Amino acid sequence: MTTTPTRPARPDEPTSYDGPAATEVLAALRRRGITDVDDSTLTRALYSTDASIYRLVPTAVVRPRDVDELLGVAETSREIGVPLTMRGAGTSIAGNAVGPGLVVDTARHLNRVLSVDPETSSAVVEPGAVHAVLQKAAAPHGLRFGPDPSTHTRCTIGGMIGNNACGSRALGYGRTVDTVRSLTAVLGTGEVVTSSADAPAGGPAATALAAVVDADLAHVRTHFGRFTRQVSGYSLEHLLPENGRRLDKFLVGSEGTLGLVTRAEVALVRDAPVRTLVVLGYPSMAEAADAVPALLAHPLVACEGLDARIVDCVRRAGKAVPDLPRGAGWLFAEVTGETEAETTAVAEAVARSAGALESRVVHDAAESAALWRIREDGAGLAARSLSRPAHSGWEDAAVPPEHLGAWLRDFDALLEAHDLDGVPYGHFGDGCVHVRIDFTFDEAGRRTFRSFLEDSADALRGYGGSLSGEHGDGRARSELLGRMYDAESMRMFAAAKAVCDPDNLLNPGVLVDPDPMDASLRPGRPRHREPLPLLRMTHDAGSLGTAVNRCTGVGKCVAGPTPGTVMCPSWQATRDEKDSTRGRARVLQEAVDGTLVAGLADPAVHEALDLCLSCKGCSRDCPTGVDMATYKSEALHQTYDGRRRPLSHYTLGRLPLWTRLAAPVAPALNAALRLGPVARLAKATAGIDQRREVPRFASRTLRRSTPAGSRATSATAPTRPDVWIWADSFTDHFLPQTAQAAIRVLEAAGLTVRVIDEKACCGLTWITTGQLTTARRIVQRTVATLAPYADSGVPILGLEPSCLAALRTDAVELTDDPAARRVADAMVTFAELATRLDLPVPDLSGVTVVAQPHCHQASVLGWAADQALLEKAGADVTRVGGCCGLAGNFGVEKGHYEVSVAVAETQLLPAVRAAAPGTVVLADGMSCRLQLDDLADVPAVHLAELWAQHL
């Protein structure tokens, strides 16, 4: 059965496909025993787009559990005529992984590294195997998989095969196609083919494809495989007789339009023990590109280019940038070897021949990693570095390296001629340039988008370039292939498609018979239901619709655990797309559009947001600055404002109110809660999971236990102290000993300290449960209370990271009062205060510390000052990444316990179990301390308490 696309009336409208209904599709799949199939609104929203600017809502998503099920999916596609699009990690930038009909996700189940053979330096993988997992499996043998895209922590090998992915080190280790030793795939005809160098494929498809090439051998020899990054179109050169008629290699880069890979054997390379990075500075990026051909005479593993705009963006984001040589454009040239002396000799030779303004040779692995992180985050950083949002579309064109400098200058002129801006960077050693461009998508913007892409394709052809250097053509550039290739090449593409997928069911609209490049554009969709948020999100001018569209889909949130990062803890626990920052952003994008997800009150929104811990990890770790905690608060506010709320909003969401009421009877309440029936009733009433312990209230609050002479009820006392201490709700009512320890430390240093005796709640629990109207009133009162203390010029110490973070960020967005910014600027952590006042540090030599920074501390406040103090004191510090899993009210609520424990098991609990006896567990946040006490029976201390213990 052939699926016929219906072309849109206007070029900017999506192409529609006449295909079977979801009920028929699901029934056909389930008849074959395929059960992990989902046609819910939530799942269709999650998979409606990838990392590109394109959106097509699938009929259903299927996650095959094994190869037989994948073959069954392909058979179902043929039987009922439903289109089928393969999806790896969903990081495709050209729109290669979205489509109508079925979207097939192999990352969920078909994700194993089946074997690693050090004797043959090869590995066998399933299509959903993640690149980083393969690297981890190969590393003990001194081996690695060569290509390494910037998405290497989450991209799949199957996806890399689909796009012929390359990455920074393809210069030294080759492209994905260069690694493929054998492929097994099912073609669109149902024919299962296996091909390798030792056993080229036979059968009908191989014979017919050979005939397509043999009809004009001279044409294939002169038009294909001209340089390494000629990725656009089909790589017909691999079917030449002198190249062994390698059907396996021909399928690489075909973007799932010809067949579905079920298994792959890939070559591994020896990973040299020493890496050295040469950083070269030039007056401009184009002049850096001019230097590339001379550098290629050296044995480089990588040669990357970037300019000052990306570096400046990193600095503006508050991230550290190592020293760079003088210049406004840089090359990062990497060499490897057996010894440092060997790599130093090559690196110095590179520097001598580079013609650079200045150069640096970097041996330190940590510094090299910091420099490479600038490059790895390039796509996300570039998308937010311009005056307007920047987008993919013209993303990874390549030219032979000898033309790179000239192409970059012409490209800048093209941008200027179309009144556009972009930040190029890329794999300069291969002539491949990445760029995000500030396209707009109103009616005029769409015309500019089309004319720019057409003009750029025409100019590129003059340099013998390729529309795609590694990401594939997808929906972004397939329509332009006729400008890059001549009519005979295009005829051959169509003939190859007819052999392998005659019914046009595999990834229709891509490469052959393409959809218009300006159809199905996600950024151009009207946002019919865009609300005006109460939580202002100043970084997006108060627009929730703009804010949620910051997510470009690059998927850093679906990477494995990364040291020092927090995002995204619930995804780490469930590995379900709906629990990732990206997945939630996609559903919210659909909600503010209103065509699939019916606004913020739609159940799909709340299912996606349910397991968001409001940790704020994404606000720092996401390259495009998505702040899902803020978006969740706004969605809850819009849904429940003036309506009946979930029970936990009234109990845990108003916890500071209840703790103030409980304070006078705290001892009696603690005693009562030790009684099983009372505790069970209290938990049920409050919406707390019965497996959780209820935290003990302090017998006397901080403010009541502090002597009158050390309390302040006014900031205008005749003698100002050296430090104010803010009694936040959690420190005041649960952990006053933390503040008392801080007071001992400060007074031992000869400082005068006063505890602010006035009520001043940050409103955090109201904010996280979306009770923003009340939260704003609370915050306005608190700002008015604390402003005189802030204006006194005396620092205000906050001990609970989550409360302090709320005053630094949320309070500023909730109120127009300019005093909120002054209060935020006056608030300091204990480590920041100790650093500012240059307090003497205790001797912690011989003390081993496992530190769990509170997620708000890591993401909003920063933990660098804490780490520096501990190291200055001589402690041996292990910093735990991720989130503890409790996260305020999240982990104690009914329905969240299992996920809360699973989050703790990703990093925190294994680190604590692995610690030697006598190790100090450091956790400033009350949530982290409760989680450790509940799940590991481990007492944790605040940094101030550790300091006080070693005075």
NORNOR-V704976 format. One record per run of one state. SS is the DSSP state (hx for helix, st for strand, lp for the rest). FROM is the first residue (numbers start at 0). LEN is the number of residues. If there is no record, write none. Layout:
BEGIN
ss=SS from=FROM len=LEN
ss=SS from=FROM len=LEN
END
This chain:
BEGIN
ss=lp from=0 len=4
ss=st from=4 len=2
ss=lp from=6 len=9
ss=st from=15 len=2
ss=lp from=17 len=4
ss=hx from=21 len=10
ss=lp from=31 len=5
ss=st from=36 len=2
ss=lp from=38 len=2
ss=hx from=40 len=6
ss=lp from=46 len=2
ss=st from=48 len=1
ss=lp from=49 len=4
ss=st from=53 len=2
ss=lp from=55 len=4
ss=st from=59 len=3
ss=lp from=62 len=4
ss=hx from=66 len=14
ss=lp from=80 len=3
ss=st from=83 len=4
ss=lp from=87 len=14
ss=st from=101 len=4
ss=lp from=105 len=7
ss=st from=112 len=5
ss=lp from=117 len=4
ss=st from=121 len=4
ss=lp from=125 len=4
ss=st from=129 len=1
ss=hx from=130 len=9
ss=lp from=139 len=3
ss=st from=142 len=2
ss=lp from=144 len=3
ss=st from=147 len=1
ss=lp from=148 len=7
ss=st from=155 len=1
ss=hx from=156 len=7
ss=lp from=163 len=3
ss=st from=166 len=1
ss=lp from=167 len=2
ss=hx from=169 len=4
ss=lp from=173 len=2
ss=hx from=175 len=4
ss=st from=179 len=8
ss=lp from=187 len=4
ss=st from=191 len=5
ss=lp from=196 len=6
ss=hx from=202 len=12
ss=lp from=214 len=2
ss=hx from=216 len=7
ss=lp from=223 len=12
ss=hx from=235 len=4
ss=lp from=239 len=1
ss=hx from=240 len=3
ss=lp from=243 len=3
ss=hx from=246 len=5
ss=lp from=251 len=7
ss=st from=258 len=9
ss=lp from=267 len=1
ss=st from=268 len=2
ss=lp from=270 len=3
ss=st from=273 len=9
ss=lp from=282 len=2
ss=hx from=284 len=6
ss=lp from=290 len=1
ss=hx from=291 len=4
ss=lp from=295 len=6
ss=st from=301 len=6
ss=hx from=307 len=9
ss=lp from=316 len=12
ss=st from=328 len=9
ss=lp from=337 len=2
ss=hx from=339 len=14
ss=lp from=353 len=4
ss=st from=357 len=5
ss=lp from=362 len=2
ss=hx from=364 len=12
ss=lp from=376 len=1
ss=hx from=377 len=5
ss=lp from=382 len=8
ss=st from=390 len=1
ss=lp from=391 len=6
ss=st from=397 len=1
ss=lp from=398 len=2
ss=hx from=400 len=17
ss=lp from=417 len=4
ss=st from=421 len=1
ss=lp from=422 len=2
ss=st from=424 len=3
ss=hx from=427 len=3
ss=lp from=430 len=1
ss=st from=431 len=3
ss=lp from=434 len=2
ss=st from=436 len=1
ss=lp from=437 len=5
ss=hx from=442 len=20
ss=lp from=462 len=3
ss=st from=465 len=1
ss=lp from=466 len=7
ss=hx from=473 len=11
ss=lp from=484 len=2
ss=hx from=486 len=14
ss=lp from=500 len=5
ss=st from=505 len=1
ss=lp from=506 len=14
ss=st from=520 len=1
ss=lp from=521 len=10
ss=st from=531 len=1
ss=lp from=532 len=5
ss=hx from=537 len=3
ss=lp from=540 len=2
ss=st from=542 len=1
ss=hx from=543 len=5
ss=lp from=548 len=7
ss=hx from=555 len=3
ss=lp from=558 len=10
ss=hx from=568 len=6
ss=lp from=574 len=2
ss=hx from=576 len=3
ss=lp from=579 len=1
ss=hx from=580 len=13
ss=lp from=593 len=9
ss=hx from=602 len=7
ss=lp from=609 len=7
ss=hx from=616 len=5
ss=lp from=621 len=6
ss=hx from=627 len=13
ss=lp from=640 len=6
ss=hx from=646 len=4
ss=lp from=650 len=1
ss=hx from=651 len=22
ss=lp from=673 len=2
ss=hx from=675 len=11
ss=lp from=686 len=1
ss=st from=687 len=1
ss=lp from=688 len=13
ss=hx from=701 len=4
ss=lp from=705 len=2
ss=hx from=707 len=3
ss=st from=710 len=2
ss=lp from=712 len=10
ss=st from=722 len=3
ss=lp from=725 len=3
ss=hx from=728 len=5
ss=lp from=733 len=2
ss=hx from=735 len=13
ss=lp from=748 len=4
ss=st from=752 len=4
ss=lp from=756 len=7
ss=hx from=763 len=5
ss=lp from=768 len=3
ss=hx from=771 len=20
ss=lp from=791 len=3
ss=st from=794 len=3
ss=lp from=797 len=3
ss=hx from=800 len=8
ss=lp from=808 len=1
ss=hx from=809 len=5
ss=lp from=814 len=4
ss=hx from=818 len=8
ss=st from=826 len=2
ss=lp from=828 len=1
ss=hx from=829 len=7
ss=lp from=836 len=11
ss=st from=847 len=5
ss=lp from=852 len=2
ss=hx from=854 len=7
ss=lp from=861 len=2
ss=hx from=863 len=9
ss=lp from=872 len=3
ss=st from=875 len=5
ss=lp from=880 len=9
ss=hx from=889 len=3
ss=st from=892 len=1
ss=lp from=893 len=3
ss=hx from=896 len=10
ss=lp from=906 len=1
ss=hx from=907 len=7
ss=lp from=914 len=5
ss=st from=919 len=3
ss=lp from=922 len=3
ss=hx from=925 len=11
ss=lp from=936 len=4
ss=st from=940 len=1
ss=lp from=941 len=1
ss=hx from=942 len=7
ss=lp from=949 len=2
END
